[in-house]
């Protein structure tokens, strides 16, 4: 009986310690990512681009990340719901792989499209309650990014052309999650953003953005 009690205590302790370690790792990694985005002009530099002179960390970035994490925890109904949201963000991150593959090597577009469709179908397993939170959080980040780029004199039509495809795709699969519909929308979206003309447009815009940032720094 005492052994069972000790094992139960150990399992409960592990339920606290293990997620806490993962959380600290994500907190540090995400904070550094925010700092990198600010250094590249994708997030406000005045807010999260300063490093501590002694510890070489960005405290503002960690604070912002902690606040965002607290909001997600407050909004989540349960631990399982939180894991679903995190998994959804991971799926969106995985979508970049087949897109990059099709954009870099056009001969692999069909294979990449099939992978992208599978990822899109996996997204349909995310409950709408959690999917709308993901879409709104990404939309907020896109708005912040757009404000920064407009201040850098990037034209609004260019920003819309870059942002609209992804956000439009995510909202389309949120509205209607029928597998056939999601598969068709995923295929159309993938074929558009991996098209040679759109890839060239993105490369041109990236060059213009870097040129603007270099001029501003000089």
Residue pairs with C-beta under 8 A, 6 or more apart in sequence:
23 69
27 62
27 65
27 66
27 69
28 62
30 65
31 57
31 58
31 61
31 62
31 65
32 58
32 61
34 43
34 48
34 58
34 61
34 64
34 65
35 48
35 49
35 51
35 58
35 61
37 43
38 44
38 45
38 47
38 48
38 49
38 61
39 45
39 49
41 148
41 149
41 152
41 209
41 213
42 145
42 148
43 144
43 145
43 148
44 144
44 148
47 60
47 64
48 58
48 60
48 61
48 64
49 58
50 58
50 60
51 57
51 58
52 58
52 59
68 137
72 82
72 85
72 133
73 82
75 133
76 82
76 85
76 130
77 129
81 127
81 129
81 130
84 126
84 127
84 130
85 126
85 130
85 133
85 134
87 126
88 123
88 126
88 130
88 131
88 134
89 134
91 119
91 122
91 123
91 126
92 123
92 134
92 138
92 170
94 119
95 116
95 119
95 120
97 115
98 111
98 112
98 113
98 115
98 116
98 119
98 190
99 112
99 116
99 190
99 193
99 194
101 108
101 111
101 112
102 108
102 109
102 112
102 113
102 190
102 194
103 193
103 194
103 199
106 194
106 196
109 190
109 191
109 194
112 190
112 194
113 186
113 187
113 190
113 191
113 194
116 186
116 187
116 189
116 190
117 183
117 186
117 187
117 190
119 186
120 173
120 182
120 183
120 185
120 186
121 179
121 182
121 183
121 186
123 131
123 173
123 182
124 173
124 177
124 179
124 182
126 134
128 174
128 177
131 174
132 174
134 170
135 167
135 170
135 171
135 174
138 166
138 167
138 170
139 167
142 163
142 167
145 163
146 159
146 163
149 159
149 209
150 156
150 159
152 209
152 212
152 213
152 216
153 212
154 205
154 208
154 209
154 212
158 205
158 208
161 201
162 202
162 205
165 189
165 192
165 193
166 193
168 189
169 185
169 186
169 189
172 185
173 182
173 185
173 186
176 182
192 198
193 199
